[in-house]
Amino acid sequence: MSLASQKTAKKRIGDDRSSHVVCLVDDDLSLRKSVSRLLESDGFEVRAFAEAQEFLAFLATNTVEVAVLDIWMDEMTGMELMARLCAKSPQTRVIFITGREDRSAEATVKQAGAYAFFHKPFDDEQFLSAVRLAVTHSFPAAEAR
């Protein structure tokens, strides 16, 4: 199916992802570009940040539905960023991506309420599916309250 056909099919089923902003925080420029393109190709608006502090400044004045965070960044880890994010915006769904195999970190962020966790390179469709679910469903921890 061509890209134009895919976009037409999305509109037919009433799936307007352009109203959903996904924030991406990763210090790797090539990854930021490729994940941004992937999300945009699926109809999402993307705000990409190279540093956690830039994202936190954006968060101070904007609502964030979904944040995709690299777990291992130089100035602030994704886990530290998630802690700050949850304090300021507990309704934000967080999806982690990482290039390192670290079961301990994965378990920690899942216990802290991460919506999903992906190892790079990840399957594009599985990743997009998780983002779609994150923007359309309430946060699992909020449902339990």
N, C-alpha and C positions, 0 to 999 in steps of 0.2 A: 504494500500500500504506500503510495507516495505521501510526502509530508503534507501536501495540500489536502489529500483525501483524509488523512488522519485528523487534520484541523477541522474539516467539514464534519466528520463523524463526531468529534468531541462537541461541536456546537449543537448537533442534532440531539444529543442526549442531555443537553443543558448543563454541560460540565465547563463552567467558566472559572478556570484556575487563575486567570489574569488578575482577579480580585484578591488573590492570596500572595502575600509577600513572604518569601523564604529568605532568612538571613543566613549567610555562610561566613564562617570565621575560620580561616586557615592561613598560616604564614607562608605556604608554598604557592607561589604565583601560578605555576602551570596547573596545579590542582584546582585553584580557585577558578581559573578560566574554564577548565574542562567541566567541572561540576556546575558552574554557572550556565554554560551552554546546554548541558544536559537538562537542567531544570527549566531553562527558557524554552527548549525544544518541546517540553511537555506543557507549556503555557503558563508557567509560574513567573512572577516578577521576582527578581533576585537582587538582594543588597549584599554585596560581598565586601568583607573587611579583612585586611592583612593582620590586624592586631586586635587583641581583646579589648583594649581601652577605646579604640574607635567604635567598636560595637556597643560597648557600655554607654558611650556618649550618645549614640543613636537611640539606644533603649531608654535613655532618660526622657526623651521627648516623643517617642513612638511606641505603638503597640506592636509586639512581636508574637505572631502565632507559632511559628516554627523556626528553630535555630539549628543549623547543621554545624557542628563544632569538631575541629580536629582535636584529638585528645592530647597530643604532645606538641605544644608550641613553645617557643623559647621564652617569651616574657611572662606568660601566664598559661598554665596548663588548661586544657578543656575542662578538667574536673574543678579547678578553682573558678573558672568562668561560670560553670554551671551553678556552683554555690552562690555566686553573686547574682546570677540571672534568676535563680529560684527565689532569692530574697526580694528582688525588685519586681519580678513578673512570674509568680508561681503557675500561672495558666499556660505559659509557653511550653510547647512540646520540644524536647531536645533529642536530636539524632546525632550520634557520634560516628566519626570516621577516623580510622587510624591505619598507618602503614606498619605498625609494630604488633607483633603477637604478644599480648600481655593480658592473660586471663584474669589476673588480680584486678587490673584497672577496669576491665570489662565488667567483672562482677560488682565492683564498687559503684560504677555509674548506673548499672542496672538497678542495684539496691536503692540508689538515690533517686530513681524515677526516670531514667533515660527512656525515651520512647522506643529507640532502636539503636543498634550498634552494628557497624560495618567495617570489615577489614579491606584495605586497599590492596589490590584492585578489587572492586566489588561489581556484582552483576547490576547493570544499569536498570533493568526492569524491576528487580527486587528493591533497589534503592528508591526508584520513583514510586513504587507501590507503597513503601513505608511513608514517603512524604505525602502522598495523596491521602493515606489514612490519617496521618497526623493533622492535616488541615481540615479534615471532615469529621473527625471524632474528638470527643472531649478526652482530656488527659486521664489515663486509667486511675491514677491516685485520686483524682477529683470525683470519679464515679463511686469510689468506695466510701467517700465521706457522707 
